[in-house]
Amino acid sequence: MVPLQSLLDELVGYISLISILLGVGVFATLCWSPFLLSGRFRQLFERLPPFESFSLTYGVVGVGAAVPYLLGLAASLAVADTGRALFTVVVVVSAGYLVAIPLLGAVVLPRVGVDWDSTGYGLSTWALLLAGAIWYTALFAVPLTVISTVYSL
């Protein structure tokens, strides 16, 4: 009976982890959805592989983008100085997002054949990508910074 109980406990643990990842990712995706009022972002999600379906791609990208923050949170909870470790995760992941998202959208994707911006990747596209990156980052950085401050006290 004990092996079955431990198997069930492990299964419940995995289901809980997946539920948390999906829940937080879906919440962030919903909070970021006002950016979809921009036709350029809708075009981006329509043309991104592998799905080439707006809804499916948006959901997968939105939920997937939450994973680095959540894994960083989990890793920082495992160390002795949780507050400092969590703050480091927030700074590093946020800086990475603020640099990587605009570069990925305006430089990398067009070079690999995903031509999504009909306006030519000008300053307004960079500004839109940066604004989207700032908002998505803020969705995680602000609450995690508050949590890290509480842990540091």
C-alpha positions as CSV (number, residue, x, y, z in Angstrom):
1,M,0.0,0.0,0.0
2,V,2.9,2.4,0.7
3,P,4.2,2.4,-2.9
4,L,0.8,3.3,-4.2
5,Q,0.4,6.1,-1.7
6,S,3.8,7.5,-2.6
7,L,3.0,7.3,-6.3
8,L,-0.3,9.1,-5.7
9,D,1.5,11.8,-3.6
10,E,4.0,12.3,-6.4
11,L,1.3,12.5,-9.0
12,V,-0.6,15.1,-7.0
13,G,2.6,17.1,-6.7
14,Y,3.1,17.1,-10.5
15,I,-0.5,18.0,-11.1
16,S,-0.2,20.8,-8.6
17,L,3.0,22.1,-10.2
18,I,1.5,22.0,-13.7
19,S,-1.7,23.7,-12.4
20,I,0.3,26.5,-10.8
21,L,2.4,27.0,-14.0
22,L,-0.7,27.1,-16.2
23,G,-2.7,29.3,-13.8
24,V,-0.1,31.9,-13.5
25,G,0.7,31.8,-17.2
26,V,-2.9,32.1,-18.2
27,F,-3.4,35.1,-15.8
28,A,-0.4,36.8,-17.3
29,T,-1.6,36.1,-20.8
30,L,-5.0,37.6,-20.0
31,C,-3.4,40.7,-18.4
32,W,-1.3,41.2,-21.5
33,S,-4.2,40.8,-23.9
34,P,-4.9,44.6,-24.3
35,F,-1.7,44.7,-26.5
36,L,-3.6,42.5,-28.9
37,L,-5.5,45.7,-29.9
38,S,-2.5,46.4,-32.0
39,G,-2.9,44.7,-35.4
40,R,0.9,44.1,-35.5
41,F,0.9,41.9,-32.4
42,R,-2.0,40.0,-33.8
43,Q,0.0,39.5,-37.0
44,L,3.0,38.4,-35.0
45,F,1.0,35.6,-33.2
46,E,-0.7,34.6,-36.4
47,R,2.6,34.0,-38.2
48,L,4.7,32.5,-35.4
49,P,5.5,28.8,-36.0
50,P,4.8,26.0,-35.3
51,F,1.0,26.5,-35.0
52,E,0.4,29.5,-37.3
53,S,-2.9,29.9,-35.4
54,F,-3.4,33.1,-33.4
55,S,-5.2,31.7,-30.4
56,L,-3.0,28.6,-29.9
57,T,0.3,30.5,-30.5
58,Y,-0.7,33.4,-28.2
59,G,-1.7,30.9,-25.4
60,V,1.5,28.8,-25.7
61,V,3.8,31.9,-25.9
62,G,2.1,33.7,-23.1
63,V,2.1,30.7,-20.7
64,G,5.6,29.6,-21.8
65,A,7.0,33.1,-21.1
66,A,6.0,32.8,-17.4
67,V,8.1,29.7,-16.9
68,P,11.5,31.4,-16.2
69,Y,10.0,33.6,-13.5
70,L,8.2,30.6,-11.9
71,L,11.3,28.4,-12.0
72,G,13.4,31.2,-10.6
73,L,10.8,31.6,-7.8
74,A,11.0,27.9,-7.1
75,A,14.8,27.8,-7.1
76,S,15.0,30.8,-4.8
77,L,12.7,29.3,-2.3
78,A,15.1,26.4,-2.0
79,V,18.1,28.5,-0.9
80,A,18.9,29.9,2.5
81,D,18.6,33.6,1.7
82,T,15.4,33.5,-0.2
83,G,14.8,37.3,-0.4
84,R,18.1,38.1,-2.0
85,A,18.0,35.1,-4.3
86,L,14.5,36.0,-5.5
87,F,15.4,39.6,-6.1
88,T,18.4,38.4,-8.1
89,V,16.1,36.2,-10.2
90,V,13.7,39.1,-10.8
91,V,16.5,41.4,-11.9
92,V,18.2,38.9,-14.2
93,V,15.0,37.5,-15.8
94,S,13.5,41.0,-16.2
95,A,16.6,42.5,-17.8
96,G,16.7,39.5,-20.1
97,Y,13.1,40.0,-21.2
98,L,13.5,43.7,-21.7
99,V,16.4,43.1,-24.0
100,A,15.4,39.8,-25.7
101,I,11.8,40.4,-26.5
102,P,12.3,43.5,-28.7
103,L,15.4,42.0,-30.4
104,L,13.6,38.7,-31.0
105,G,10.6,40.4,-32.5
106,A,12.3,43.0,-34.6
107,V,15.6,41.4,-35.6
108,V,15.7,37.6,-35.1
109,L,12.2,36.6,-36.4
110,P,12.5,38.6,-39.7
111,R,15.9,37.0,-40.3
112,V,14.6,33.5,-39.8
113,G,11.7,34.1,-42.2
114,V,8.9,35.2,-39.9
115,D,7.9,38.5,-41.5
116,W,5.2,39.8,-39.3
117,D,5.4,43.6,-39.4
118,S,3.9,45.3,-42.5
119,T,5.3,48.7,-41.4
120,G,8.9,47.6,-41.8
121,Y,10.2,47.2,-38.3
122,G,10.6,50.9,-37.7
123,L,10.8,52.9,-34.4
124,S,7.1,52.4,-33.7
125,T,7.5,48.6,-33.9
126,W,10.5,48.7,-31.5
127,A,8.5,51.0,-29.1
128,L,5.5,48.6,-29.3
129,L,7.7,45.6,-28.6
130,L,9.4,47.4,-25.7
131,A,6.1,48.5,-24.2
132,G,4.8,44.9,-24.4
133,A,8.0,43.6,-22.8
134,I,7.8,46.2,-20.0
135,W,4.2,45.3,-19.2
136,Y,4.8,41.5,-19.3
137,T,7.9,41.9,-17.1
138,A,6.0,44.2,-14.7
139,L,3.3,41.5,-14.3
140,F,5.9,39.3,-12.6
141,A,8.6,41.7,-11.4
142,V,6.4,43.8,-9.2
143,P,4.8,41.0,-7.1
144,L,8.0,39.0,-6.9
145,T,9.9,42.1,-5.8
146,V,7.4,42.6,-3.0
147,I,7.7,38.9,-2.0
148,S,11.5,39.2,-2.0
149,T,11.3,42.3,0.2
150,V,9.0,40.5,2.7
151,Y,11.4,37.5,2.8
152,S,14.3,39.9,3.4
153,L,12.7,41.4,6.5
